[in-house]
Amino acid sequence: LDNLALAYLVQELRPVLEGAYVNKVSEIKSGILKLKLHTKQGSKDIIITPSSVFTTNYSVAARHGKTNFAVALKKELYNKRIVGLEQHENDRVLAIKFLEHTLVLEFIGDGNKMLIGKDGIALACERNEKWADRETKKGVPYKFPKQQGINPSKLGAAGLGAAFKNSKRDAFRELLGSVNISPQTAEEIFMGAGI
């Protein structure tokens, strides 16, 4: 799931998920969550994998037993209403917002999921990870991943021209290095422009 696909997925999911209440949290298998929601259109399941998120009307069996992360989600999110759905800075990070919590889904690398309190502190993490500039761990303030390149929705012709002005790379590599888009999207841009 690249960042452009995630942007369209958010637009598609927003009318279904916003205003929905969490009825149940379970796990299908390690790393894959199922949230049963009560929506305006009735009961829906949202499946969250390490690389994507989607809704389904099909019955997907949950496994017996839960990880500590799933138990924390069940405790904190039961009967809570989803108030917003946002993609962070056109990155592969999705924030499902509740009144006092945010469920952050990072579809980067092996994927990760964090429940953040209203004070910005992580209440639970699927997996503890540490990088040079940030850490995902319970009790630690959550920081979004550092953005790789310019957000294309905030990029105008002047900004794109400035990125290419002093470039020593070919146009394709410069576009990938300067703008936060996937290689597939860059290929489509060049193909559409006849380059």
C-alpha positions as CSV (number, residue, x, y, z in Angstrom):
1,L,0.0,0.0,0.0
2,D,1.8,3.1,-1.1
3,N,1.0,6.6,0.1
4,L,-1.2,7.6,-2.8
5,A,-3.3,4.5,-2.5
6,L,-3.6,5.2,1.3
7,A,-4.8,8.7,0.5
8,Y,-7.6,7.4,-1.6
9,L,-8.4,4.6,0.9
10,V,-8.8,7.2,3.6
11,Q,-11.3,9.1,1.5
12,E,-13.2,5.8,0.9
13,L,-13.2,4.8,4.6
14,R,-13.9,8.1,6.2
15,P,-17.7,8.2,5.6
16,V,-18.0,4.6,6.9
17,L,-15.7,4.8,9.9
18,E,-16.3,8.3,11.2
19,G,-19.0,8.2,13.9
20,A,-18.7,4.4,14.3
21,Y,-18.4,2.8,17.7
22,V,-15.9,0.0,18.6
23,N,-17.9,-3.0,19.8
24,K,-15.1,-5.6,20.0
25,V,-11.3,-6.0,19.4
26,S,-9.8,-9.3,18.5
27,E,-6.9,-10.8,16.6
28,I,-7.0,-13.0,13.5
29,K,-3.4,-14.0,13.9
30,S,-0.2,-12.3,15.1
31,G,0.0,-8.7,13.6
32,I,-3.6,-8.8,12.2
33,L,-6.3,-7.1,14.2
34,K,-10.1,-7.1,13.8
35,L,-12.3,-4.3,15.2
36,K,-16.0,-4.9,15.1
37,L,-17.7,-1.6,14.6
38,H,-21.3,-0.3,14.8
39,T,-21.6,2.1,11.9
40,K,-24.5,4.0,10.4
41,Q,-24.7,1.2,7.8
42,G,-24.8,-1.5,10.5
43,S,-22.1,-3.8,11.8
44,K,-18.8,-3.8,10.0
45,D,-15.4,-5.4,10.7
46,I,-12.3,-3.4,10.1
47,I,-9.2,-5.6,9.4
48,I,-5.8,-4.0,10.1
49,T,-2.8,-5.8,8.7
50,P,0.9,-4.7,8.8
51,S,0.5,-3.2,5.3
52,S,-3.1,-2.2,4.9
53,V,-6.5,-1.6,6.4
54,F,-10.0,-2.5,5.0
55,T,-13.6,-3.1,6.0
56,T,-15.4,-6.4,5.3
57,N,-18.9,-7.9,5.7
58,Y,-17.4,-11.4,5.7
59,S,-17.1,-13.3,8.9
60,V,-13.4,-13.7,9.6
61,A,-12.6,-16.0,12.5
62,A,-10.6,-14.6,15.4
63,R,-8.0,-16.7,17.3
64,H,-8.4,-17.6,20.9
65,G,-6.2,-15.5,23.3
66,K,-4.9,-12.0,22.7
67,T,-1.6,-10.2,22.8
68,N,-1.1,-7.5,25.4
69,F,-1.6,-4.9,22.7
70,A,-5.1,-6.3,21.7
71,V,-6.1,-6.5,25.4
72,A,-5.1,-2.8,25.8
73,L,-7.1,-1.8,22.7
74,K,-10.1,-3.7,24.0
75,K,-9.9,-2.0,27.4
76,E,-9.3,1.5,26.1
77,L,-11.5,1.6,23.0
78,Y,-14.6,-0.4,23.9
79,N,-17.7,1.6,23.0
80,K,-15.6,4.6,22.0
81,R,-16.6,6.6,18.9
82,I,-14.3,7.2,16.0
83,V,-14.2,11.0,15.4
84,G,-11.7,11.2,12.6
85,L,-9.5,9.4,10.1
86,E,-6.3,11.1,8.8
87,Q,-3.3,10.2,6.8
88,H,-0.2,11.9,8.3
89,E,1.6,14.2,5.8
90,N,0.8,12.0,2.8
91,D,3.0,9.3,4.4
92,R,2.1,5.6,4.9
93,V,0.8,6.4,8.4
94,L,-2.9,6.4,9.3
95,A,-4.4,7.9,12.5
96,I,-7.8,6.7,13.6
97,K,-8.9,9.4,16.1
98,F,-11.1,9.0,19.1
99,L,-12.0,11.7,21.6
100,E,-9.3,10.8,24.0
101,H,-7.1,8.3,22.0
102,T,-5.5,7.9,18.6
103,L,-4.8,4.5,17.1
104,V,-1.7,5.1,14.8
105,L,-1.1,2.6,12.1
106,E,2.3,2.7,10.5
107,F,2.4,0.8,7.2
108,I,6.2,1.3,6.9
109,G,8.7,-1.5,7.0
110,D,7.2,-4.4,8.9
111,G,4.3,-2.2,10.1
112,N,3.4,-1.2,13.6
113,K,0.4,-0.1,15.6
114,M,0.3,2.2,18.6
115,L,-2.4,3.5,20.9
116,I,-1.7,7.1,21.9
117,G,-3.4,9.0,24.7
118,K,-4.6,12.6,24.4
119,D,-1.3,13.8,26.0
120,G,0.7,12.2,23.1
121,I,2.1,9.4,25.3
122,A,2.0,5.8,23.9
123,L,-0.4,3.7,26.0
124,A,0.4,0.5,24.1
125,C,2.5,-0.6,21.2
126,E,2.3,-3.7,19.1
127,R,6.0,-3.7,18.9
128,N,8.7,-1.7,20.6
129,E,11.1,-0.2,18.1
130,K,13.9,2.4,18.3
131,W,15.6,4.5,15.6
132,A,18.1,7.4,15.9
133,D,15.4,10.0,15.9
134,R,12.4,8.3,17.6
135,E,11.1,5.4,19.7
136,T,7.8,3.5,19.8
137,K,7.4,2.2,23.4
138,K,4.7,2.4,26.1
139,G,5.1,5.5,28.2
140,V,7.2,7.3,25.6
141,P,5.8,10.4,23.7
142,Y,4.9,9.3,20.2
143,K,6.7,11.0,17.2
144,F,5.6,10.4,13.7
145,P,8.2,9.0,11.3
146,K,10.4,11.6,9.6
147,Q,8.9,12.5,6.3
148,Q,10.9,11.4,3.2
149,G,10.6,14.1,0.7
150,I,8.1,16.9,0.0
151,N,4.4,16.2,0.5
152,P,3.1,16.2,-3.2
153,S,-0.2,17.8,-2.1
154,K,1.8,20.8,-0.9
155,L,4.1,21.0,-3.9
156,G,3.7,23.6,-6.6
157,A,5.5,24.2,-9.9
158,A,8.1,26.5,-8.2
159,G,8.9,24.0,-5.5
160,L,9.3,21.2,-8.1
161,G,11.5,23.4,-10.2
162,A,13.7,24.2,-7.2
163,A,14.1,20.5,-6.5
164,F,15.3,19.9,-10.1
165,K,17.4,23.1,-10.5
166,N,20.6,21.9,-8.9
167,S,20.1,18.2,-9.5
168,K,23.0,16.0,-10.7
169,R,20.7,12.9,-10.9
170,D,18.4,11.8,-13.7
171,A,14.9,13.2,-13.5
172,F,13.3,9.9,-12.3
173,R,15.7,9.6,-9.3
174,E,15.5,13.3,-8.5
175,L,11.7,13.1,-8.4
176,L,11.8,10.0,-6.1
177,G,14.5,11.7,-3.9
178,S,12.7,15.0,-3.6
179,V,9.0,14.1,-3.4
180,N,7.2,11.6,-1.1
181,I,5.8,9.3,-3.8
182,S,6.3,5.7,-4.6
183,P,8.3,4.5,-7.6
184,Q,5.1,3.2,-9.3
185,T,3.6,6.7,-9.1
186,A,6.7,8.3,-10.5
187,E,6.7,5.9,-13.4
188,E,3.1,6.8,-14.1
189,I,3.9,10.5,-14.0
190,F,6.8,10.1,-16.5
191,M,4.7,7.8,-18.7
192,G,1.8,10.3,-18.7
193,A,4.2,13.1,-19.6
194,G,5.7,11.1,-22.4
195,I,9.2,11.1,-20.8
